[in-house]
């Protein structure tokens, strides 16, 4: 069993490195392709928006498929969707069809809904004290993907004569194709359908569990606030007179700060507990807002984005570990799928709302919105951490 768990972890890190590279390709090129193909200037960011929509809407069907047919079969289906997404998007560019290109990015979002669950698969079958470390290692794959995706864009964007960016989406399909034999080796037995379908709490009962709701809320706030601020940051930097290159470097530092701590986040959680590290992540997210409010120099933006990235890492990995500890084996698919639907649905809404708020009210209000969100989760987290001490003292 230990050998299978180690092999699974290596396979999942590899699959994460390949699968998570799809997102940076879509996000970095979606708007540019939209400018080329969109009949309406107001719709140029629609490809990225429908990617986020596909991610949110794909979470519950992905969970249901894996619950019935097992993780490995579900992931192979997800990989096929990844191949299709790149081919459809490339076809849209070749044909000059904006709607077809948007369909491709939507399918890429559904592929991402499977990739996002690799972190939960790493926790399957592990002792509670080992889950956070396994989840953290899978997130290291995100760091590799953050390098692979942009580099593929640079290398392949003009590889097809007369169809700029088409090669990048063909490379996206190739990454998903390479991931298929990796996922096929995953040791994930098919679940017993009767147990999975009938056992455990219903969705309503899960949402009535304070422990589960707090874990989901921590993920929502960590990921939602990060996406909310990150979406607005490049626009704010350019609006404050900084160059597009400087804005790109700021996002690059932010992405590195998001994933690099994964090398040791699991060990921190093992030592200090998932709730404490989640709380620390929320404090760092609040600190990023505080730094952003002190000035508009390039250093303020960079330091704020680095704090935001590290805070996301601690908060989201900690929240994932909290979710994994808040359900039984029979409830796994239902609880994890519901969590991802709520988290990524919030991310999709937040990314839509962020740009409009920035244009209407400015960068300061975007950052002021951080504090009530953090307080909403940090207060019950601190109460949860303090309660065992008071009970022990009593």
C-alpha positions as semicolon CSV with decimal commas, in nm:
position;residue;x (nm);y (nm);z (nm)
1;X;0,000;0,000;0,000
2;X;0,283;0,239;0,086
3;X;0,446;0,175;-0,252
4;X;0,118;0,253;-0,431
5;X;0,075;0,575;-0,234
6;X;0,426;0,691;-0,323
7;X;0,377;0,602;-0,688
8;X;0,040;0,777;-0,693
9;X;0,196;1,093;-0,550
10;X;0,465;1,101;-0,822
11;X;0,201;1,041;-1,090
12;X;-0,027;1,313;-0,952
13;X;0,254;1,570;-0,931
14;X;0,341;1,489;-1,293
15;X;-0,022;1,508;-1,405
16;X;-0,066;1,837;-1,218
17;X;0,241;1,981;-1,392
18;X;0,092;1,894;-1,730
19;X;-0,276;1,960;-1,665
20;X;-0,245;2,284;-1,470
21;X;-0,038;2,436;-1,752
22;X;-0,359;2,460;-1,956
23;X;-0,493;2,746;-1,741
24;X;-0,202;2,988;-1,796
25;X;-0,224;2,928;-2,172
26;X;-0,596;3,014;-2,181
27;X;-0,568;3,307;-1,940
28;X;-0,263;3,466;-2,107
29;X;-0,394;3,430;-2,465
30;X;-0,772;3,433;-2,427
31;X;-0,801;3,811;-2,435
32;X;-0,554;3,846;-2,723
33;X;-0,740;3,594;-2,937
34;X;-1,061;3,767;-2,832
35;X;-0,926;4,094;-2,972
36;X;-0,859;3,919;-3,305
37;X;-1,186;3,731;-3,336
38;X;-1,452;3,906;-3,129
39;X;-1,718;4,097;-3,326
40;X;-1,775;4,318;-3,021
41;X;-1,491;4,489;-2,828
42;X;-1,687;4,438;-2,504
43;X;-1,652;4,059;-2,546
44;X;-1,273;4,033;-2,579
45;X;-1,234;3,876;-2,232
46;X;-1,523;3,634;-2,285
47;X;-1,290;3,337;-2,359
48;X;-1,131;3,369;-2,013
49;X;-1,470;3,422;-1,850
50;X;-1,616;3,105;-2,003
51;X;-1,302;2,916;-1,897
52;X;-1,379;3,008;-1,535
53;X;-1,745;2,922;-1,595
54;X;-1,652;2,579;-1,733
55;X;-1,432;2,518;-1,428
56;X;-1,715;2,605;-1,190
57;X;-1,988;2,413;-1,373
58;X;-1,766;2,110;-1,431
59;X;-1,693;2,040;-1,064
60;X;-2,017;1,862;-0,969
61;X;-2,040;1,643;-1,284
62;X;-1,672;1,553;-1,243
63;X;-1,733;1,453;-0,882
64;X;-2,036;1,243;-0,980
65;X;-1,843;1,064;-1,256
66;X;-1,549;0,986;-1,026
67;X;-1,788;0,875;-0,753
68;X;-1,948;0,621;-0,985
69;X;-1,653;0,512;-1,201
70;X;-1,348;0,591;-0,986
71;X;-1,082;0,859;-0,996
72;X;-0,863;0,701;-1,264
73;X;-1,146;0,662;-1,516
74;X;-1,269;1,012;-1,437
75;X;-0,921;1,155;-1,486
76;X;-0,882;0,977;-1,819
77;X;-1,210;1,133;-1,931
78;X;-1,083;1,470;-1,810
79;X;-0,763;1,422;-2,012
80;X;-0,972;1,354;-2,325
81;X;-1,160;1,679;-2,257
82;X;-0,824;1,854;-2,231
83;X;-0,723;1,723;-2,574
84;X;-1,059;1,826;-2,721
85;X;-1,036;2,173;-2,568
86;X;-0,704;2,252;-2,734
87;X;-0,817;2,116;-3,071
88;X;-1,149;2,302;-3,064
89;X;-0,983;2,631;-2,961
90;X;-0,717;2,588;-3,231
91;X;-0,993;2,515;-3,483
92;X;-1,171;2,833;-3,382
93;X;-0,855;3,034;-3,452
94;X;-0,801;2,859;-3,785
95;X;-1,160;2,927;-3,893
96;X;-1,171;3,277;-3,744
97;X;-1,477;3,169;-3,543
98;X;-1,501;3,342;-3,206
99;X;-1,785;3,119;-3,081
100;X;-1,588;2,801;-3,156
101;X;-1,282;2,941;-2,980
102;X;-1,494;3,023;-2,672
103;X;-1,633;2,668;-2,680
104;X;-1,275;2,542;-2,667
105;X;-1,190;2,753;-2,362
106;X;-1,512;2,642;-2,191
107;X;-1,410;2,276;-2,244
108;X;-1,065;2,366;-2,106
109;X;-1,243;2,486;-1,793
110;X;-1,421;2,150;-1,756
111;X;-1,082;1,978;-1,791
112;X;-0,951;2,204;-1,513
113;X;-1,237;2,086;-1,289
114;X;-1,079;1,738;-1,296
115;X;-0,722;1,870;-1,255
116;X;-0,825;2,064;-0,943
117;X;-0,918;1,738;-0,769
118;X;-0,570;1,586;-0,804
119;X;-0,492;1,745;-0,466
120;X;-0,773;1,545;-0,303
121;X;-0,662;1,224;-0,477
122;X;-0,320;1,265;-0,313
123;X;-0,487;1,243;0,029
124;X;-0,677;0,921;-0,050
125;X;-0,577;0,630;0,171
126;X;-0,329;0,830;0,378
127;X;-0,313;0,876;0,752
128;X;-0,455;1,212;0,865
129;X;-0,112;1,346;0,960
130;X;0,022;1,272;0,609
131;X;-0,261;1,422;0,403
132;X;-0,151;1,784;0,413
133;X;0,202;1,698;0,304
134;X;0,072;1,494;0,008
135;X;-0,165;1,776;-0,094
136;X;0,121;2,023;-0,069
137;X;0,342;1,814;-0,298
138;X;0,073;1,797;-0,565
139;X;0,049;2,176;-0,549
140;X;0,422;2,187;-0,632
141;X;0,309;2,063;-0,973
142;X;0,133;2,397;-1,007
143;X;0,470;2,571;-0,979
144;X;0,603;2,360;-1,266
145;X;0,287;2,428;-1,467
146;X;0,328;2,803;-1,409
147;X;0,661;2,775;-1,592
148;X;0,552;2,528;-1,864
149;X;0,238;2,717;-1,972
150;X;0,393;3,061;-2,041
151;X;0,701;2,906;-2,203
152;X;0,484;2,706;-2,443
153;X;0,304;3,028;-2,536
154;X;0,639;3,190;-2,620
155;X;0,771;2,892;-2,815
156;X;0,460;2,802;-3,013
157;X;0,248;3,115;-3,063
158;X;0,378;3,169;-3,420
159;X;0,449;2,806;-3,505
160;X;0,153;2,779;-3,746
161;X;0,201;3,018;-4,040
162;X;-0,091;3,252;-4,090
163;X;-0,263;3,153;-3,764
164;X;-0,096;3,325;-3,470
165;X;-0,158;3,156;-3,130
166;X;-0,303;2,842;-3,293
167;X;0,016;2,649;-3,213
168;X;-0,016;2,738;-2,845
169;X;-0,357;2,573;-2,822
170;X;-0,232;2,270;-3,014
171;X;0,044;2,246;-2,752
172;X;-0,229;2,262;-2,484
173;X;-0,390;1,955;-2,644
174;X;-0,049;1,784;-2,659
175;X;0,005;1,835;-2,284
176;X;-0,328;1,666;-2,210
177;X;-0,236;1,382;-2,445
178;X;0,096;1,330;-2,265
179;X;-0,091;1,325;-1,932
180;X;-0,314;1,031;-2,037
181;X;-0,056;0,749;-1,995
182;X;0,049;0,907;-1,663
183;X;-0,309;0,902;-1,533
184;X;-0,365;0,550;-1,668
185;X;-0,102;0,421;-1,421
186;X;-0,280;0,572;-1,121
187;X;-0,372;0,313;-0,858
188;X;-0,729;0,411;-0,778
189;X;-0,969;0,116;-0,743
190;X;-1,322;0,166;-0,870
191;X;-1,550;0,241;-0,573
192;X;-1,839;0,021;-0,473
193;X;-2,134;0,197;-0,632
194;X;-2,392;0,110;-0,367
195;X;-2,174;0,230;-0,082
196;X;-2,082;0,552;-0,258
197;X;-2,430;0,637;-0,376
198;X;-2,612;0,551;-0,056
199;X;-2,359;0,607;0,221
200;X;-2,274;0,920;0,410
201;X;-2,445;1,253;0,460
202;X;-2,649;1,431;0,196
203;X;-2,553;1,772;0,056
204;X;-2,793;1,937;0,298
205;X;-2,645;1,750;0,594
206;X;-2,291;1,843;0,489
207;X;-2,390;2,208;0,469
208;X;-2,538;2,178;0,818
209;X;-2,200;2,061;0,956
210;X;-2,007;2,357;1,105
211;X;-1,675;2,178;1,057
212;X;-1,735;2,122;0,684
213;X;-1,880;2,469;0,626
214;X;-1,580;2,636;0,794
215;X;-1,341;2,434;0,575
216;X;-1,530;2,531;0,259
217;X;-1,552;2,896;0,369
218;X;-1,175;2,905;0,426
219;X;-1,119;2,780;0,070
220;X;-1,373;3,026;-0,071
221;X;-1,212;3,326;0,100
222;X;-0,852;3,219;0,028
223;X;-0,905;3,145;-0,340
224;X;-1,183;3,399;-0,401
225;X;-0,994;3,698;-0,260
226;X;-0,674;3,597;-0,438
227;X;-0,852;3,579;-0,776
228;X;-1,046;3,897;-0,702
229;X;-0,732;4,102;-0,637
230;X;-0,507;3,930;-0,894
231;X;-0,756;3,999;-1,175
232;X;-0,759;4,371;-1,097
233;X;-0,387;4,411;-1,018
234;X;-0,242;4,429;-1,374
235;X;-0,510;4,679;-1,479
236;X;-0,442;4,887;-1,167
237;X;-0,066;4,885;-1,225
238;X;-0,101;5,005;-1,585
239;X;-0,363;5,259;-1,473
240;X;-0,113;5,399;-1,221
241;X;0,144;5,461;-1,495
242;X;0,349;5,142;-1,469
243;X;0,440;4,954;-1,788
244;X;0,275;4,638;-1,916
245;X;0,610;4,462;-1,869
246;X;0,618;4,568;-1,504
247;X;0,263;4,440;-1,458
248;X;0,359;4,106;-1,615
249;X;0,659;4,076;-1,382
250;X;0,432;4,150;-1,085
251;X;0,200;3,864;-1,180
252;X;0,501;3,638;-1,237
253;X;0,626;3,704;-0,883
254;X;0,273;3,650;-0,755
255;X;0,244;3,309;-0,925
256;X;0,583;3,201;-0,791
257;X;0,472;3,308;-0,441
258;X;0,152;3,105;-0,487
259;X;0,325;2,773;-0,553
260;X;0,684;2,786;-0,423
261;X;0,580;2,757;-0,054
262;X;0,422;2,419;-0,140
263;X;0,769;2,272;-0,091
264;X;0,729;2,320;0,286
265;X;0,360;2,401;0,352
266;X;0,283;2,035;0,422
267;X;0,555;2,019;0,687
268;X;0,425;2,337;0,848
269;X;0,075;2,190;0,863
270;X;0,209;1,865;1,009
271;X;0,382;2,061;1,285
272;X;0,135;2,341;1,360
273;X;-0,197;2,206;1,236
274;X;-0,408;2,282;0,931
275;X;-0,628;2,537;1,108
276;X;-0,332;2,746;1,227
277;X;-0,167;2,753;0,883
278;X;-0,501;2,840;0,721
279;X;-0,539;3,127;0,968
280;X;-0,183;3,244;0,892
281;X;-0,269;3,241;0,521
282;X;-0,572;3,462;0,582
283;X;-0,361;3,704;0,787
284;X;-0,109;3,727;0,501
285;X;-0,390;3,797;0,253
286;X;-0,506;4,080;0,480
287;X;-0,145;4,203;0,501
288;X;-0,134;4,217;0,120
289;X;-0,435;4,450;0,124
290;X;-0,273;4,666;0,392
291;X;0,048;4,702;0,188
292;X;-0,151;4,788;-0,127
293;X;-0,331;5,066;0,060
294;X;-0,005;5,234;0,168
295;X;0,100;5,347;-0,180
296;X;0,100;5,302;-0,557
297;X;0,472;5,258;-0,623
298;X;0,586;4,946;-0,804
299;X;0,728;4,810;-0,478
300;X;0,386;4,836;-0,312
301;X;0,227;4,632;-0,589
302;X;0,503;4,370;-0,590
303;X;0,514;4,320;-0,212
304;X;0,136;4,309;-0,196
305;X;0,117;4,045;-0,472
306;X;0,385;3,830;-0,306
307;X;0,197;3,839;0,027
308;X;-0,123;3,756;-0,160
309;X;0,041;3,454;-0,326
310;X;0,189;3,312;-0,005
311;X;-0,136;3,376;0,180
312;X;-0,328;3,188;-0,089
313;X;-0,090;2,894;-0,064
314;X;-0,122;2,858;0,314
315;X;-0,495;2,933;0,316
316;X;-0,596;2,709;0,024
317;X;-0,379;2,409;0,108
318;X;-0,484;2,436;0,473
319;X;-0,850;2,459;0,371
320;X;-0,812;2,157;0,140
321;X;-0,669;1,957;0,431
322;X;-0,960;2,073;0,648
323;X;-1,211;1,955;0,388
324;X;-1,034;1,619;0,356
325;X;-1,064;1,573;0,734
326;X;-1,431;1,673;0,752
327;X;-1,595;1,386;0,563
328;X;-1,601;1,008;0,559
329;X;-1,478;0,786;0,274
330;X;-1,835;0,732;0,154
331;X;-1,894;1,108;0,142
332;X;-1,567;1,185;-0,037
333;X;-1,695;1,252;-0,387
334;X;-2,000;1,446;-0,276
335;X;-1,815;1,660;-0,020
336;X;-1,516;1,738;-0,241
337;X;-1,728;1,810;-0,549
338;X;-1,954;2,044;-0,353
339;X;-1,650;2,221;-0,208
340;X;-1,497;2,280;-0,551
341;X;-1,828;2,394;-0,699
342;X;-1,867;2,657;-0,427
343;X;-1,501;2,766;-0,434
344;X;-1,462;2,796;-0,812
345;X;-1,811;2,934;-0,860
346;X;-1,709;3,212;-0,623
347;X;-1,381;3,259;-0,813
348;X;-1,571;3,294;-1,142
349;X;-1,810;3,552;-0,997
350;X;-1,524;3,738;-0,826
351;X;-1,318;3,761;-1,144
352;X;-1,617;3,909;-1,330
353;X;-1,690;4,158;-1,050
354;X;-1,329;4,264;-0,988
355;X;-1,267;4,454;-1,309
356;X;-1,599;4,638;-1,288
357;X;-1,530;4,742;-0,927
358;X;-1,182;4,865;-1,020
359;X;-1,317;5,077;-1,304
360;X;-1,603;5,216;-1,093
361;X;-1,436;5,272;-0,755
362;X;-1,059;5,226;-0,784
363;X;-0,778;5,005;-0,653
364;X;-0,822;5,110;-0,290
365;X;-1,176;4,976;-0,263
366;X;-1,070;4,648;-0,424
367;X;-0,821;4,602;-0,139
368;X;-1,059;4,725;0,130
369;X;-1,293;4,440;0,029
370;X;-1,030;4,194;0,155
371;X;-1,077;4,271;0,523
372;X;-1,444;4,177;0,581
373;X;-1,392;3,852;0,386
374;X;-1,089;3,756;0,595
375;X;-1,263;3,849;0,923
376;X;-1,564;3,637;0,832
377;X;-1,353;3,319;0,837
378;X;-1,064;3,416;1,064
379;X;-1,292;3,479;1,363
380;X;-1,450;3,128;1,372
381;X;-1,109;2,974;1,295
382;X;-0,954;3,144;1,598
383;X;-1,253;3,041;1,809
384;X;-1,210;2,680;1,692
385;X;-0,841;2,689;1,784
386;X;-0,908;2,845;2,125
387;X;-1,192;2,613;2,223
388;X;-0,984;2,299;2,297
389;X;-0,753;2,506;2,519
390;X;-1,040;2,645;2,721
391;X;-1,195;2,301;2,755
392;X;-0,860;2,159;2,865
393;X;-0,818;2,439;3,118
394;X;-1,166;2,372;3,253
